[in-house]
Amino acid sequence: MPFTVSTPTSAAAWRPDEYTFAATDVIPDAVLLNCTTNAGNVEGDAVSVRVACVDDALATITAEGSTIDEAQPELSEALVHTSKVTQLVRLSREQYQQPSTPEQLAQSVSRAVTRRANLAFLTEPTPTAPAVAPVAGLLNTVGIVDGGTVTDSLDVLIDLVATLQTNLATPSSLVLGPRGWAALRKLKSAATYNTSLLGSGTEDAQALVLSLPVIVTNAITDHSGLVIDKTAIVSAVGPVVISTSMDRYFDSDSVGVSCRFRSGFAVPRPDRIGVFSVGVPQGS
């Protein structure tokens, strides 16, 4: 009888049970990865990333030959606390060995981890002291600028962006839910017109509003929106780690597959992040 070497019958050294992938490769659509500045990574709930921050001191004009005044920049730090997104899947050995199972399972895990990471970044409730993680999502972050409600025009959004820029922000993107984005696209160019203020949308190469790219995610509250300056948010992002075990469910001849992803963020300059709501146009 011919003998075939296979991973289920090989020693553990010949079938690694843990694989590590860069988060940008496995969950590239996670909002956290696209809307923050990555400052490093840590492992463990009790540790944090300490990020040095400095508030720019004023520069002055000095006459020739005069003494230059000493600047006094304010040095501070932001603490980035992290939390772990996990998923554990149990499969029968026979199902696990089906040709299409690994690919389908990988896609499912990627979607699940992306979804939970997005919820944590955008809408996570504020932790109850003494807990510090998971940190409050952006919509629950104290100090961000509330621009009000967009109703019949983009004036509220234009004013909000201007306010953030006055606070030295450089807005990099808008984040909206599907319903909020739909409400924006329904805004008409005039009360008696049927033309959309943002164009027909039939040939969009990229979703843009006020020249800012729009990220649409169902992880944000309906009709809520954020104006984000990614340099005002620092994050700690770890790799996505996939582990398999042929032993945990030995008594049922099953395979365990787990995924874990650790991340966190802090907003040292909340006045450079804006929040707004999008009113539902009449007739929608």
N, C-alpha and C positions, 0 to 999 in steps of 0.2 A: 504494500500500500504506500503510495507516494506521500512524503511528508512536506507540508507547507509551513514555513515560518510565518506566524501572524502575531500581531500585537497582543491579542487577548491571552496568548499562551507564552509570551516572552517575559523575561524578567523586567522589572520596573525600569531599570536603567536603559532598556531598549525601547521604551515607550513612555516618554516624558509625560507626566500628568499635569504639567502647568506650562502655560504659554503666555507670554507678555507681549502686548502690542501697544504702539503709540496711540494715545486717545484720538489724535487727529486722523489716524488711518481707520480706526474702527467706528468711531462715532463723530464723524466730521461735521454733522449737522447740529451738534449740541450748541445751544445759544451761548453758553458759558465760554466755549472755545473761540467764538467769533466776536464776543463783545467785551472781553477783558484783556488785561496785560498779565501774562503768566510770569510769576515771580519765583517759582520753584515748586518743590514737592516735599511732603512729609508723610510718614506712616504712623498711624495711631491717633486716637481721639484726644489724648491728653496733651499733645504737642501742637505747635503752631508755627507758621512762617512769620518771621519778623521782617517787615518791609520798611526800609528807611524812606522817609518822605521829607521834603523841604519846601517851604513856602518861599517863593522868590522875593528877595528884598528889592527895593526900588533902586534902579540905576540913576545916576545923576550926571549932569553936565558940569564939568569943572574947567575953569579958566586956566590958560597956560601959566605954569609956575605956581599954581595954588595947590594947597594940600587936599588930597582926595579923602573924603569922609569914608570911614569904615562902615561897611554894610553889616546888618545884623539879621541874616536869614534865620527863620524859625525852623529848627530841626525837630522832627517828630517821627513816629513810627506807626505803622498799621499792623495789627495782628490778624493773620488769616487763619481761622480755625476751619478744619476740614471734617467731612463726614463721608461715610462709605455707602455707596449704592451697590446693592447685591442682588443676585438672583440665583436660585438653586433649582435645577430641573432634574427629575428622575425619569429615566427611560429604561425599558426592558433591553436586555443585551441584543435581542434580535432586532428591535427597532433601531437601536444605536448603530448597528452594522449595515443598515439599508443604505444604498449608494447616495441617496439624496438627503439623508437625515442631517449630516454635519453642516451642509450649506444652509438648509432651511433653518436649522437650530441657530446657527450663527447670525442669520438675518433677524430672527425673532429676538435673540438676546440683545443685538445692537439696537433694535427699536425700543425695547423695554428700558434699557439703560439710558438711552437718549431721552426718552420721555420723562423718566424719573429725575434725571439730572436737570432737565429744563424746568420741571416743577420746582425743584429745590432752588434754582437760581432766580426764578421769577416770582413765585407765590408762596414759598415756605413760610409758615407762621413764625413769629418771634419766639425764640426758646425761652422757657421759664427758668429764671435764676434758681440755682447757680449754674445751670447748663449754659454752654456757650455755642453749642452746635447741635443740629444743623443751624446755620446762621439764617437770619430773616431774609426772605427773598426781596428782590428790588422793590416790589410793590409795597412791602412792609418796612422798608428802610426809612429811618427817621432822617429828616433833613433834605430829602429830594424836593425839587421845585414842582409844585402843582400848577399846571398851566390852565386848567379848567376844561370846559367841554367844547369840542368842535361840533358845530351844528350845520350851518348853511355855507360856510366858507372855510378857508384855511387860515384865517386871520389869527385865531387862537394859537395855532401851531406855529405860525410865523413869529408871533410875539414870544412864545415859549423858547424857541430856538435863539431869538435875539437876547432874551434874558440869560440863557445859559452861556452864550458867547460873551456877554458882559461880565459874567463870573469867570471868564478866562477858559471856558470849555471849548473844545473843538469837536462838535457833534460828529459821530462817525456812522450812526445807523439809527433806524427806527425799528421798534419791535411791536408787532400787532398780532392779535388773534385773527382767525379767518373771518369772523363776523365783523370785527373792527375794520379790517382791511376792506371788506365788502362795503361797509358803510362809507368809508372814505371814497371809494370808487364810485359810489352812487351820487356823490355831491355834483350838482348841476352847475353849469357855467352861468346860468341866469335862471330866474324864477320861472320863466315861461319857456325855457329851453329844455330839450331832452339830451343835450350834449353833456357828457361827463366832464367835470372840471379837470380830471386827470387824464383825459383822452379816452378813446374807445377801448384800449387795452387789448385789441385783437392782434397787435404785432409787438407786444412788449418784449424787448431783449432782456431787460432787467427792471425789477420793480423799484421805482424811485419816487420820492416825494421831497420837494425842496432840495433836489440833487443828492439826497441821502438814500442809500440802499435800504430797502424794507425787508426785514426778516419776519416771516409769517410763521407762527407756531400756535398750536392748540393748547399749549401749556399755560398761556396767559389768560387772565380773566376776560370774558367776553366784553368787547367794547372798551377795553383799557389799552393804553399805548404808552410806550416809553421812548424818550429821546436819550440816546446813550453816547457818552464819550468814553471810549474803551480805555483811554489813559487815566480815567478817574476811578477805575475799578481794577484792583489787583487780585490775582487768583493764584491758587496752588492746585496744580493738576497732575495727577499721577497717571500711570499707565493703566490700560485695561488688561486685567489678568484673568485668563480662562484656565480652570482646573478641572480635571476629570478623575474619577475614582471608580475602579472596578471592585473595590473592597467594601465600601460603606454599606451597600445594599446586597452584599454577598448572599444572604439567605433567600433573596427573591430573584437572584440572577439578573440584577439590574445595574445600571450605570448611573452615577451621579455626575452632573456637569454644573459647575458653579462659575459665576462671573462676579468680579468686584472692580469697582472704580471709585477712587477716593479723590475728592475735590472740595474746594471751598473758596470763598472770596471775601473781600472787605472793600468798603467804599470810603476811602479817606477824605474824599471831596464830594459829598453828596449834593452840594449846590451846583454841581456840573452835570447832574442827571435830572431829567424832567419826566413828569408823568402827566398824562392827559386822558380824557375819555372821549369817545366818539359817539355822538348822538345818532339815533337811528332816523334817517330821513323819512319824511311822510310818504306813505304808500309802499314802504318796504315790508 
